[in-house]
Amino acid sequence: MKLNRLARISPHVILGIAALLILILRTTPAQSPTPLTIPPPTTIKVATRLVTVDVVAQDKKGQPVQGLTKDDFELWEDGEQQRISVFSVEGNPTPPGPVEGSLAPTVPGAAPPATLPPQTVSNRPASPPDAPATATVILLDGLNTNSYNLAMADNQVAQFFRRLGPQDRVALYSMGAYLRVLQDFTNDPALLLNALKEMNPPKGVAQLAPPALSVPVGEFVFQGATGPGTALSTQPGWDPSQVFAVLQRPRMTMSMFAAIGEHLAKIPGRKTLIWMSYGFPLIVDVCPAPRAPCNKVDLTPDVRSISRRLSNYHVALYPIDARGLVVGEYGGGSQPIALSLSGPVKAMLNAHDASVLLADLTGGRAVNNDNDFALAIRSAIDDAHLTYLLGYYPAADKWDSQFHTFKVRVNRPGVKLLYRTGYIAIDPQNQPPDERQRRLDSALQSPLDSTAIGFRAQLQKSGASGTPQLTLSLIVDITDLQMKQDNHHWTGGVEIVIAQRGPEGNVASENTRKHSVTLNLKEDYYTQLQKKGLSLSFPVTLDPHSVQLKVLVCDTNSGAMGSVSIPLDKTAGE
């Protein structure tokens, strides 16, 4: 299929089709953009925000409760009842079984997935209409957990894999200095067990050697003792190793959660992220030097922020304490027996606080002081088999960047509900520029493709023989963009970032290019683009040392992102 190269259309042609489409492309190096002077866009009304809550309903035996309707639910925000405007039932308590080896498995009788043209990649795999609507990632955390307890967790995970059901889709990831995909989604126990067996024992950050092209994801900048937007690890006189131990680990952990959430964005239904880890504390003491006063840093705002990003993509986090049962220090519940606690036990309780908050804010469950990891994993996966989605437009429609709490009730007796406990009302269009840039940097560095904005990418040779000049052609799924309607026009835009990676996995800023695309579409043309996609083309001059192209598409209205990684070799574009 020949792609339209809109970036190369002459100004006269653009004026000729202005009634249908205005595309304003700005191509600049990433570090020193030079904006063009353009007419202001048409004034439009900002769309009212929709808030959604995934609800798991179970009976006293833990079995899913079927047959509930919108009228069975009541929902409150901050104590004020809301009218449920959107309602759907997702999943199935006994979904059909997939075939191993694919994110979108083949189902008997379903149409075969569409094949991509040569030299074309996509961040959105074809999905048969009957594919199961749940997916689970088991994340082995070597960043916050020692090798002894992680080995015990590995044995329990192996036990679960041996009992894997045909309806399950499970992926295995590991986390150390780098996020690694050990096995993509499958229901084949042999593949998962083999990945677990061949995995090198996860180690701490200082020891872990990454595989080729596995790169660290971006980092959060904490709100804390040094003020908003300050990178604590750069403060003069602070002990770098101590800062790393108490701040860098949770920072990297939450960044990896964000990468996983972006990757799972377009898998339908409720997704389950099972985190095998010690966890990290909510409040940490950062001491600049021995015997110097320490600074307390509260990570609660940052936990709320990453929980919001996971919940936006319907990802529920299930932390499982890799220490299992701690004999003599805990009773039957999660509270310690003794009033006087040792330092290690205090640290454990603090880590539990963070794990419980992460679970509460995403609709998952935290499992502590329990040795039966296999049962905990099965319970977490089963939660996603049937989910009720409730959506409402808040009575007080405002973006105040504050935390708001949920309360959901059902009028059927004996039903237990599981749902996230609140959200932060942040307007994606009013994010600080540095926050948007950090998200772009994180997506570029992530080893996983982001799927919130679907698109296809194709590299084709466009320069003379021997010249590393290529054309990158994109087809963007415009239905994934948050477009705004006003007077029979649809407006919006995307930012395209094209980065090149070297052999060590580094992204060279001097080879990174950004292109801004502003859309103002007539109704009929917008309808056409919904069917065939938005076609864009950009020239790419390759650095001879680059081995991978990372392409990022970001919706300027919603902040949602899509990305693909394109390997480069001597035959690139041929």
Buried (B, 14 or more C-beta within 10 A) or exposed (E): EEBBBBBEBEEEEBEEEEEBBBBBBBBBEBEEEEEEEEEEBEEEEEEEBEBBBBBBBBEEEEEBBEEBEEEBBBBBBBEEEBEBEEBEBBBBEEBBBBEBBBBBBBBEEBEEBEEBEEBBBBBBBBBBEBBBBBBBBBBBBBBBBBBEBBEBBBEBBBBBBEEBBEBBBBBBBBBBBBBBBBBBBBBBBEBBBBBBEEBEBBBBBEEBEBEEBBBBBBBBBBBBBBEEEBBBBEBEEBBEEBBBBBBBBBBBBBBBBBBBBBBBBBBBBBBBBBBBBBBBBBEBEBBBEEEEEEBEBBBBEBBBBBBBBBBBBBBBBBBBBBBBEBEEBBEEEBEBEEEEBEEEBEBBBBBBBBBBBBBBBBBBBBBBBBEBBBBBBBBBBBBBBBBBBBBBBBEEEEBEEEBBEBBBEBEEEEBEBBBBBBBBBBEBEEBEEEBBEBBBBBBBBBBBBBBBBBBBBBBBBBBEEEEBBBBBBBBBBBEBBBBBBEEEBBBBBBBBBBBBBBEEBEBBEEBBBBBBBBBBBBEEBBEEBBEEBBBBBBBBEBBEEBBBBBBBBBBBBBBBBBBBBBEBEEEBBE
